[in-house]
Amino acid sequence: MAKIRQLSKHITNMIAAGEVVERPMGIVKECVENSIDAHATHIEVHIMDGGLSKITIIDDGDGMDHEDAAMAFERHATSKIREESDLWNIHSLGFRGEAIPSIASVSEVTMKTNNGNESTMIQVFYGERVTYKKYATPKGTQIDIENLFAKTPARYKHLKTTQYEFSLISDVIQKFALGYPNISFLLTHNQIETFKTGGKGNLQEVIFQIFGRETAKGAIPIYGKDDDYTIEGYAIQPNINRATKYYMYVYINQRMVRHPRIYKAIQDAYHAYMPSDRYPIVVLNVTMDAQLLDVNVHPSKWEVRLSKEKQLENLVYTTIQNALKNKLQVPEMQPVREKIKVEMPTFDIYPNEVSLHQEVHESFAGYQSTVEKAHEEEKINDVQEEVTNDNIEVSQPKEEKSMDFTETVQPAVNPSFPNLSVIGQFHGNYILAQGDKGLYIIDQHAAQEKYHYEVLRNNIFKPCDMQTLLIPEVIKVSPAILVQLEDINRMLAHMQLRCECFGEDALILREIPIWLKDTDITKFMLDIFDYYQKNQQIQAESLRKAALASLACHSSIRFNRKLNMEEMKQVVEDLRKCEQPFSCPHGRPTMICITDEQLIKEFSR
């Protein structure tokens, strides 16, 4: 019995119609969506010359009978919807009935299909049917698209290289694999297999195949639910990030979509854990009532409209934020040099100590600023004689007075915080500690900055005493700040601060909350004003975070400061008290780990 019917003119006029065939990737996307709608469990995509010569999609789905095979090439013929009301309750990926006829109008299409009872082959070349007959073929559907745009050179000339076109196809197949881990996908290019999944339903396994072992190993499960939405998937550890936003994979009812506001909610959840110019890797599937979702927005179906959009944004933000808070891991240090074979033609066992010092120093100097590196280089001349003793200080407690740090501390606030024992300091910049996984290197400034930030953040939300300044603070500002003073004061009210105009080019601050008493008030306020001017649409919470990050930074231990054992232990203990101890307020890591396995491998043991 035929399933595919041609829609009425009234319904077709309501559909966001238009050509879907702009490049090979669009063809692959439309055909794979049809395979998924046909309940396929195995989908093969074979590409020749970036899709310009040939595209083949094979599935083991429901297939079509003889009549449906022909009807599939008619415009607005579909089995997905029947009447107008169906447009507001779409559960399939396809519904427009335009993909196959649009593809057949610009290429040579051969389709072989079997629904278990009837087998058919139909060929349509550039809009003209040339073959339509019974034809033996396995259950499912195979569609071959050849000589794309051969008769439309204007469209052909806008395509790029075969490598580029295939990269787009590869990207969309990987997106399908992440959205449908229960389906097995196979992708080949010029008869070479490039991507394959097992279809076992394990999303973490697909993440491993696409991004590698380290990314998948630390993937954090996400699950959140409210009255209208359920979200689930994986958030990747913040130390593994990308330079573009295109690694945030969002699916709504398993439909891959581009949704800037959901992207923004994800970025906001990661904000405290990575630099502002980096983006997270997240796979997020949103399940909702189809009647709250409008997919009839654009022919490509990448864009959608949502009801209760703000509610979903809040759920995404809080769910990912809570997942990160509880499951963050200390970044492991990755080897950056190739392993080389050591040859020993001579036996020079006394290498130049200064060269050795420089090599060790440079291996740890990646986190230092240019100015800090210059300071370190000035010290090289001071270590000609005793390199080891001057740069790595290890305190050995007396046996009768055991000071095992790990035995006396309270459990960490964050359950992921490692059990650490301080062993020394490196270059006056990094605290070295041993833990269960290996050697931990702690950035003393970033660690203290994080602790101070959380202390200040907790204080700012509590009512506290105000201190009237004996001499009010006068702050010279630009006219732009004076003009916006009312809005700025509205933001500052959350921090119990208020400025008044003082002449034509200054503000005056008469009192401050007690937790700001030891601060350089003028510098602190100028940082706030600068941040406000840079971000005109800023929210009060963002302004508070920026202000507290600046304050925490200025009040923390600096680089190039020698610490004794008790001071180092205190830094680690303070970090242990943090809710999120693994990155500073600016998103940089507070510590990294060189694992026992890495050390064993490097020393070839």
C-alpha positions as CSV (number, residue, x, y, z in Angstrom):
1,M,0.0,0.0,0.0
2,A,1.4,3.4,-1.0
3,K,2.6,5.7,1.8
4,I,3.8,8.7,-0.2
5,R,1.2,11.2,-1.3
6,Q,1.4,14.6,-3.0
7,L,0.5,17.4,-0.7
8,S,-2.3,19.9,-1.5
9,K,-1.4,23.3,-2.9
10,H,-2.6,25.0,0.3
11,I,-0.1,22.9,2.5
12,T,2.8,23.3,0.1
13,N,2.3,27.1,0.2
14,M,2.7,27.0,4.0
15,I,6.0,25.1,3.8
16,A,9.3,27.0,3.9
17,A,10.2,25.7,0.5
18,G,13.2,26.2,-1.7
19,E,16.0,24.4,-3.3
20,V,18.0,22.3,-0.8
21,V,20.7,21.4,-3.3
22,E,23.6,23.9,-3.0
23,R,26.5,21.5,-2.6
24,P,27.2,17.8,-2.1
25,M,26.9,18.1,1.7
26,G,23.3,19.2,1.5
27,I,22.5,16.2,-0.7
28,V,24.1,13.8,1.8
29,K,22.3,15.4,4.7
30,E,18.8,15.1,3.1
31,C,19.3,11.5,2.0
32,V,20.7,10.4,5.4
33,E,17.8,12.0,7.1
34,N,15.4,10.0,4.8
35,S,17.3,6.8,5.8
36,I,17.0,7.7,9.5
37,D,13.2,8.4,9.0
38,A,13.0,4.9,7.4
39,H,14.3,3.3,10.6
40,A,17.7,2.3,9.2
41,T,20.2,0.8,11.6
42,H,23.1,0.8,9.2
43,I,23.9,3.6,6.7
44,E,26.8,3.7,4.2
45,V,27.9,6.9,2.4
46,H,30.3,6.5,-0.4
47,I,31.8,9.6,-2.0
48,M,33.8,10.0,-5.2
49,D,35.7,13.3,-5.8
50,G,34.1,15.2,-3.0
51,G,30.7,14.2,-4.2
52,L,31.0,15.9,-7.6
53,S,31.4,12.6,-9.5
54,K,29.2,10.3,-7.4
55,I,27.4,10.0,-4.1
56,T,26.0,6.7,-2.9
57,I,23.8,6.3,0.2
58,I,22.8,2.7,1.2
59,D,20.6,1.9,4.1
60,D,18.8,-1.1,5.6
61,G,15.6,0.8,6.3
62,D,12.0,0.2,5.5
63,G,12.3,0.7,1.7
64,M,9.5,1.6,-0.6
65,D,7.0,-0.3,-2.8
66,H,6.8,0.1,-6.5
67,E,4.3,3.0,-6.4
68,D,6.0,5.0,-3.6
69,A,9.4,4.8,-5.5
70,A,7.9,6.7,-8.4
71,M,6.0,9.2,-6.2
72,A,9.2,10.0,-4.2
73,F,10.4,12.0,-7.3
74,E,7.3,14.2,-7.4
75,R,7.5,17.7,-5.7
76,H,5.9,17.9,-2.3
77,A,5.3,14.2,-2.2
78,T,5.9,12.8,1.3
79,S,4.9,10.2,3.8
80,K,5.7,12.4,6.8
81,I,2.7,14.7,6.9
82,R,-0.9,14.7,5.6
83,E,-2.6,17.9,6.6
84,E,-2.0,21.4,7.9
85,S,-2.1,20.5,11.6
86,D,0.8,18.0,11.1
87,L,3.2,21.0,10.5
88,W,3.0,21.8,14.2
89,N,3.6,18.3,15.4
90,I,6.5,17.0,13.3
91,H,8.4,13.9,14.6
92,S,10.4,13.1,11.5
93,L,13.6,14.8,10.2
94,G,12.1,15.3,6.7
95,F,8.6,16.6,5.9
96,R,8.9,18.9,2.9
97,G,8.9,16.4,0.0
98,E,11.4,18.4,-2.0
99,A,14.8,16.8,-1.5
100,I,14.6,13.9,-4.0
101,P,13.0,15.9,-6.9
102,S,15.4,18.8,-6.3
103,I,18.4,16.5,-6.4
104,A,17.1,14.7,-9.5
105,S,16.7,18.0,-11.3
106,V,20.5,18.7,-11.2
107,S,22.0,15.2,-11.4
108,E,21.6,11.7,-12.6
109,V,19.8,9.8,-9.9
110,T,19.4,6.0,-9.7
111,M,17.3,4.6,-6.8
112,K,17.0,0.9,-5.9
113,T,14.6,0.1,-3.1
114,N,13.0,-3.0,-1.5
115,N,10.3,-2.8,1.2
116,G,10.4,-6.6,1.8
117,N,7.7,-7.3,-0.7
118,E,8.5,-5.4,-3.8
119,S,11.8,-4.3,-5.4
120,T,12.2,-1.4,-7.7
121,M,14.8,0.5,-9.7
122,I,14.0,4.0,-11.0
123,Q,16.3,6.4,-12.8
124,V,15.7,10.2,-13.2
125,F,18.3,12.2,-15.1
126,Y,18.1,16.0,-14.8
127,G,14.4,15.9,-14.1
128,E,13.4,13.3,-16.8
129,R,12.5,9.7,-15.9
130,V,14.5,7.2,-18.0
131,T,14.0,3.9,-16.2
132,Y,11.2,2.5,-14.0
133,K,11.0,-1.2,-13.5
134,K,11.0,-4.1,-11.1
135,Y,14.6,-4.9,-10.0
136,A,16.0,-7.3,-7.4
137,T,17.8,-5.5,-4.6
138,P,18.4,-6.1,-0.8
139,K,15.9,-4.7,1.6
140,G,16.3,-1.0,2.2
141,T,17.2,1.7,-0.2
142,Q,20.3,2.6,-2.3
143,I,20.4,6.0,-4.1
144,D,23.2,6.9,-6.5
145,I,23.7,10.6,-7.5
146,E,26.1,11.2,-10.4
147,N,27.4,14.1,-12.4
148,L,26.1,16.7,-10.1
149,F,25.5,20.2,-11.6
150,A,26.8,19.0,-15.0
151,K,24.0,20.9,-16.7
152,T,24.0,23.8,-14.4
153,P,27.5,25.3,-14.7
154,A,26.7,28.5,-12.8
155,R,26.1,26.4,-9.7
156,Y,29.0,24.1,-10.3
157,K,31.6,27.0,-10.5
158,H,30.7,28.1,-6.9
159,L,31.8,24.8,-5.5
160,K,35.3,24.6,-3.9
161,T,38.0,21.8,-4.1
162,T,37.0,18.2,-3.7
163,Q,38.9,18.1,-0.4
164,Y,36.9,21.0,1.0
165,E,33.5,19.6,-0.2
166,F,34.4,16.2,1.3
167,S,35.4,17.8,4.6
168,L,31.8,19.3,4.8
169,I,30.3,15.8,4.1
170,S,32.6,14.2,6.7
171,D,31.6,16.9,9.3
172,V,27.8,16.3,8.8
173,I,28.2,12.5,9.0
174,Q,30.1,12.9,12.3
175,K,27.2,15.1,13.5
176,F,24.7,12.3,12.6
177,A,26.9,9.8,14.4
178,L,26.9,11.9,17.6
179,G,23.1,12.4,17.3
180,Y,22.4,8.7,16.6
181,P,24.9,6.5,18.4
182,N,22.5,3.6,17.9
183,I,23.0,3.7,14.1
184,S,26.1,2.3,12.4
185,F,27.6,4.8,9.9
186,L,30.3,4.1,7.3
187,L,31.9,6.9,5.2
188,T,34.3,6.4,2.3
189,H,36.0,8.8,0.0
190,N,37.4,7.5,-3.3
191,Q,37.0,4.0,-2.0
192,I,39.0,4.7,1.2
193,E,37.2,4.2,4.5
194,T,37.5,7.5,6.5
195,F,34.9,7.0,9.3
196,K,33.0,4.2,10.8
197,T,30.9,3.7,14.0
198,G,29.6,0.5,15.5
199,G,26.0,1.6,16.2
200,K,26.0,0.2,19.7
201,G,24.3,3.1,21.3
202,N,27.3,4.3,23.3
203,L,27.7,8.0,22.7
204,Q,31.0,8.1,24.6
205,E,32.4,5.5,22.2
206,V,31.5,7.8,19.2
207,I,33.2,10.7,21.0
208,F,36.3,8.5,21.3
209,Q,36.2,7.7,17.5
210,I,35.9,11.4,16.6
211,F,38.0,13.2,19.2
212,G,40.3,10.6,20.6
213,R,40.9,8.7,23.9
214,E,41.8,11.7,26.1
215,T,38.7,13.6,25.2
216,A,36.3,10.7,25.7
217,K,37.9,9.5,28.9
218,G,37.2,12.8,30.7
219,A,33.7,13.4,29.1
220,I,31.2,14.4,31.8
221,P,27.7,13.0,31.5
222,I,24.9,15.6,31.4
223,Y,21.4,15.1,32.5
224,G,18.8,17.7,33.3
225,K,15.0,17.8,33.3
226,D,12.1,20.1,34.0
227,D,8.4,20.2,33.1
228,D,9.0,20.8,29.4
229,Y,12.5,19.8,28.6
230,T,14.9,16.9,29.1
231,I,18.6,17.4,28.2
232,E,21.3,14.8,28.1
233,G,24.7,14.2,26.5
234,Y,28.3,14.9,27.4
235,A,30.4,18.0,28.3
236,I,34.1,17.7,27.6
237,Q,36.7,18.8,30.2
238,P,37.4,22.5,29.8
239,N,41.1,22.0,29.3
240,I,40.2,20.3,26.0
241,N,38.8,23.1,23.9
242,R,38.6,24.6,20.4
243,A,39.1,28.0,18.8
244,T,35.6,28.0,17.2
245,K,32.1,27.5,18.4
246,Y,31.4,24.7,15.9
247,Y,32.2,21.9,18.3
248,M,29.0,22.6,20.4
249,Y,26.7,19.9,18.9
250,V,23.1,20.7,19.7
251,Y,20.2,18.3,18.8
252,I,16.5,19.0,19.4
253,N,14.5,15.8,19.3
254,Q,17.6,14.3,17.6
255,R,17.5,16.9,14.9
256,M,20.8,18.7,14.4
257,V,20.3,22.4,14.7
258,R,22.2,25.7,15.0
259,H,20.8,27.7,17.9
260,P,22.9,30.8,19.0
261,R,21.1,31.2,22.3
262,I,21.7,27.6,23.4
263,Y,25.4,28.1,22.3
264,K,25.5,31.2,24.5
265,A,24.1,29.2,27.5
266,I,26.7,26.5,27.1
267,Q,29.5,29.1,26.8
268,D,28.3,30.9,29.9
269,A,28.4,27.6,31.9
270,Y,32.0,27.2,30.8
271,H,32.9,30.8,31.3
272,A,34.8,30.3,34.6
273,Y,36.8,27.4,33.3
274,M,38.5,28.6,30.1
275,P,39.8,31.7,28.4
276,S,37.2,33.9,26.7
277,D,38.6,33.2,23.2
278,R,38.2,29.4,23.5
279,Y,35.1,27.3,23.0
280,P,34.0,24.0,24.6
281,I,33.2,20.6,23.1
282,V,29.7,19.6,24.1
283,V,27.2,17.1,22.7
284,L,23.7,18.0,23.9
285,N,20.3,16.5,22.9
286,V,17.1,18.2,24.0
287,T,13.9,16.2,24.1
288,M,10.7,18.2,24.1
289,D,7.0,18.1,23.0
290,A,7.1,18.4,19.2
291,Q,4.3,21.0,19.5
292,L,6.7,23.4,21.2
293,L,9.1,23.2,18.3
294,D,8.7,24.9,14.9
295,V,11.1,23.3,12.3
296,N,9.4,25.0,9.4
297,V,11.7,27.9,9.3
298,H,14.3,27.4,6.6
299,P,14.6,24.9,3.7
300,S,17.9,23.5,5.1
301,K,16.2,22.8,8.5
302,W,19.2,23.9,10.5
303,E,17.2,26.7,12.2
304,V,14.2,26.2,14.5
305,R,12.0,28.2,16.8
306,L,11.2,27.2,20.3
307,S,8.5,28.0,22.8
308,K,9.7,28.8,26.3
309,E,13.2,29.4,25.0
310,K,14.4,31.2,28.1
311,Q,13.4,28.3,30.2
312,L,15.5,25.9,28.1
313,E,18.5,28.3,28.2
314,N,18.4,28.3,32.0
315,L,18.1,24.5,32.2
316,V,21.1,24.1,29.9
317,Y,23.2,26.6,31.8
318,T,22.5,25.2,35.3
319,T,22.8,21.5,34.2
320,I,26.2,22.0,32.6
321,Q,27.4,24.3,35.3
322,N,26.6,21.7,38.0
323,A,28.1,18.9,36.0
324,L,31.4,20.8,35.5
325,K,31.5,21.8,39.2
326,N,31.3,18.2,40.4
327,K,33.3,16.4,37.7
328,L,36.3,18.6,36.7
329,Q,39.7,16.9,36.5
330,V,43.2,18.2,36.8
331,P,44.6,18.6,33.3
332,E,47.3,16.1,32.4
333,M,50.4,17.4,30.8
334,Q,50.8,16.2,27.3
335,P,54.2,15.5,25.8
336,V,55.1,18.1,23.2
337,R,58.3,16.7,21.9
338,E,59.0,13.6,19.8
339,K,60.7,10.7,21.3
340,I,64.1,10.2,19.7
341,K,66.5,7.3,19.7
342,V,69.5,7.9,21.9
343,E,72.8,7.1,20.4
344,M,76.0,6.9,22.5
345,P,79.1,7.2,20.3
346,T,80.9,9.0,23.2
347,F,80.6,9.0,27.0
348,D,80.3,12.7,27.9
349,I,78.7,12.3,31.3
350,Y,79.2,15.9,32.4
351,P,76.8,18.0,30.4
352,N,76.9,21.8,30.7
353,E,74.8,22.7,33.8
354,V,73.6,26.0,32.5
355,S,72.2,24.5,29.3
356,L,70.5,21.9,31.4
357,H,69.0,24.6,33.6
358,Q,67.7,26.5,30.6
359,E,66.1,23.4,29.1
360,V,64.3,22.5,32.3
361,H,63.3,26.1,32.9
362,E,61.9,26.5,29.4
363,S,59.8,23.3,29.7
364,F,57.9,24.9,32.6
365,A,57.8,28.4,31.3
366,G,54.7,28.2,29.0
367,Y,52.4,29.8,31.5
368,Q,54.6,32.9,32.2
369,S,54.2,36.3,30.6
370,T,56.9,37.8,28.5
371,V,58.0,40.1,31.3
372,E,58.1,37.2,33.8
373,K,60.3,35.2,31.4
374,A,62.7,38.1,31.1
375,H,63.0,38.2,34.9
376,E,63.8,34.5,34.9
377,E,66.4,34.8,32.2
378,E,68.3,37.3,34.3
379,K,68.6,34.7,37.0
380,I,70.4,32.2,34.8
381,N,73.8,33.7,35.5
382,D,73.3,33.2,39.2
383,V,73.0,29.4,39.0
384,Q,76.3,28.5,37.4
385,E,77.4,26.4,40.3
386,E,74.3,24.8,42.0
387,V,71.5,24.5,39.6
388,T,69.5,21.9,41.4
389,N,69.7,23.3,44.9
390,D,68.8,26.8,43.7
391,N,65.7,26.0,41.7
392,I,64.0,23.1,43.3
393,E,63.7,23.3,47.1
394,V,62.5,20.2,48.8
395,S,61.9,20.4,52.5
396,Q,62.5,17.2,54.5
397,P,60.7,17.2,57.8
398,K,62.3,15.7,60.8
399,E,61.3,12.1,61.6
400,E,60.2,12.9,65.2
401,K,57.8,15.7,63.9
402,S,55.9,14.2,61.0
403,M,54.2,16.9,58.9
404,D,52.4,14.8,56.4
405,F,50.1,17.4,54.9
406,T,47.6,14.8,53.5
407,E,46.9,13.4,56.9
408,T,45.8,16.6,58.6
409,V,43.6,18.3,55.9
410,Q,39.9,18.2,55.8
411,P,38.1,16.6,52.8
412,A,38.1,18.8,49.8
413,V,35.0,20.8,48.9
414,N,35.2,19.5,45.4
415,P,35.2,15.7,45.3
416,S,37.5,15.7,42.3
417,F,40.3,17.5,44.1
418,P,43.3,15.1,44.4
419,N,44.9,14.2,47.6
420,L,48.2,16.1,47.5
421,S,51.4,16.2,49.5
422,V,53.7,19.2,48.9
423,I,57.3,18.4,48.1
424,G,58.8,21.7,47.0
425,Q,58.8,24.8,44.8
426,F,60.1,25.3,41.3
427,H,61.6,28.6,40.1
428,G,59.7,30.6,42.8
429,N,56.6,30.2,40.6
430,Y,55.2,26.7,40.9
431,I,54.4,24.4,43.8
432,L,55.3,20.8,43.3
433,A,53.1,18.1,44.9
434,Q,52.7,14.4,44.7
435,G,49.3,12.7,44.4
436,D,47.7,9.4,43.5
437,K,48.0,9.9,39.8
438,G,51.5,11.4,39.6
439,L,53.3,14.8,39.9
440,Y,51.1,17.9,40.2
441,I,52.5,21.3,39.3
442,I,50.5,24.2,40.8
443,D,50.6,27.7,39.6
444,Q,50.9,29.5,42.9
445,H,49.4,32.8,41.6
446,A,46.5,31.2,39.8
447,A,45.7,29.0,42.9
448,Q,45.6,32.0,45.3
449,E,43.7,34.0,42.8
450,K,41.0,31.4,42.6
451,Y,40.8,31.1,46.4
452,H,40.5,34.9,46.9
453,Y,37.9,35.1,44.1
454,E,35.6,32.5,45.8
455,V,36.1,34.2,49.2
456,L,35.1,37.6,47.7
457,R,32.3,36.1,45.7
458,N,30.8,34.5,48.8
459,N,31.1,37.8,50.7
460,I,29.6,39.9,48.1
461,F,26.2,38.1,48.4
462,K,26.1,38.5,52.2
463,P,25.0,41.7,53.9
464,C,28.1,43.2,55.5
465,D,29.3,46.2,57.4
466,M,30.1,49.4,55.5
467,Q,33.2,51.4,56.2
468,T,33.0,55.2,55.8
469,L,36.1,56.5,54.2
470,L,37.9,59.1,56.3
471,I,39.0,60.7,53.1
472,P,36.5,60.0,50.3
473,E,38.0,58.4,47.2
474,V,38.0,60.8,44.2
475,I,38.3,59.0,40.9
476,K,38.9,60.8,37.6
477,V,36.9,59.3,34.8
478,S,35.9,60.0,31.2
479,P,32.7,61.9,30.2
480,A,31.3,58.6,28.8
481,I,31.3,57.2,32.4
482,L,29.6,60.3,33.8
483,V,26.9,60.1,31.3
484,Q,26.2,56.4,32.1
485,L,26.5,56.8,35.9
486,E,22.9,55.9,36.6
487,D,23.3,52.6,34.8
488,I,26.7,51.9,36.4
489,N,25.3,52.6,39.9
490,R,22.5,50.1,39.2
491,M,25.1,47.5,38.5
492,L,27.3,48.5,41.5
493,A,24.4,48.3,43.9
494,H,24.9,44.5,43.8
495,M,28.3,45.1,45.3
496,Q,27.1,47.7,47.9
497,L,28.9,50.4,46.0
498,R,27.6,53.8,44.9
499,C,29.4,56.7,43.2
500,E,28.5,60.3,43.0
501,C,29.5,63.0,40.5
502,F,32.3,65.2,41.7
503,G,32.9,68.1,39.4
504,E,32.9,67.7,35.6
505,D,35.4,64.9,35.3
506,A,35.4,62.8,38.5
507,L,33.4,60.6,40.7
508,I,33.5,60.3,44.5
509,L,33.1,57.2,46.6
510,R,32.3,57.9,50.2
511,E,31.9,54.3,51.7
512,I,32.8,50.8,50.8
513,P,31.9,47.3,52.1
514,I,34.3,46.0,54.7
515,W,35.8,43.3,52.4
516,L,37.2,46.0,50.2
517,K,39.1,47.9,53.0
518,D,42.6,46.7,52.0
519,T,42.1,47.3,48.3
520,D,43.4,50.0,46.0
521,I,40.0,51.4,45.5
522,T,40.8,53.7,42.6
523,K,42.4,50.9,40.6
524,F,39.5,48.6,41.4
525,M,36.9,51.1,40.3
526,L,38.7,52.0,37.1
527,D,38.9,48.3,36.2
528,I,35.1,48.1,36.7
529,F,34.5,51.2,34.5
530,D,36.8,49.8,31.8
531,Y,35.0,46.5,31.7
532,Y,31.6,48.3,31.6
533,Q,32.7,50.4,28.7
534,K,34.0,47.4,26.8
535,N,30.8,45.5,27.3
536,Q,27.9,47.9,27.0
537,Q,25.2,45.2,27.2
538,I,26.8,43.7,30.3
539,Q,24.7,42.0,33.0
540,A,25.2,42.8,36.7
541,E,26.5,39.3,37.4
542,S,29.1,39.5,34.6
543,L,30.3,42.9,36.0
544,R,30.6,41.4,39.5
545,K,32.6,38.4,38.1
546,A,35.0,40.7,36.2
547,A,35.4,43.0,39.2
548,L,36.1,40.2,41.6
549,A,38.5,38.5,39.2
550,S,40.5,41.7,39.0
551,L,40.5,42.2,42.8
552,A,41.5,38.6,43.4
553,C,44.3,38.9,40.9
554,H,45.8,42.0,42.5
555,S,45.7,40.5,46.0
556,S,47.4,37.1,45.2
557,I,50.9,35.8,45.5
558,R,52.9,36.9,42.5
559,F,55.4,34.9,40.4
560,N,59.0,34.9,41.4
561,R,58.3,34.8,45.1
562,K,60.0,32.1,47.2
563,L,57.6,30.3,49.6
564,N,58.5,28.2,52.6
565,M,56.9,24.8,53.2
566,E,54.1,26.1,55.4
567,E,53.2,28.8,52.9
568,M,53.1,26.3,50.1
569,K,50.9,24.0,52.1
570,Q,48.6,26.9,52.9
571,V,48.2,27.7,49.2
572,V,47.2,24.1,48.5
573,E,44.9,24.0,51.5
574,D,43.2,27.2,50.3
575,L,42.7,25.7,46.9
576,R,41.2,22.6,48.5
577,K,38.5,24.8,50.0
578,C,37.3,26.1,46.5
579,E,34.1,24.8,44.9
580,Q,35.9,24.9,41.5
581,P,39.6,24.7,42.2
582,F,40.9,23.7,38.7
583,S,40.9,27.1,36.9
584,C,41.5,30.7,37.9
585,P,38.7,33.3,37.3
586,H,40.2,34.0,33.8
587,G,39.9,30.4,32.8
588,R,43.5,29.4,33.0
589,P,44.4,26.1,34.8
590,T,45.6,26.3,38.5
591,M,47.4,23.0,38.2
592,I,48.4,20.3,35.8
593,C,49.4,16.7,36.3
594,I,52.3,14.6,34.9
595,T,51.0,11.1,35.4
596,D,53.0,8.1,36.6
597,E,52.3,6.5,33.2
598,Q,53.7,9.4,31.3
599,L,56.9,9.4,33.4
600,I,57.4,5.7,33.0
601,K,57.0,6.1,29.2
602,E,59.3,9.1,29.0
603,F,62.0,7.3,31.0
604,S,61.5,4.1,28.9
605,R,61.1,1.9,31.9
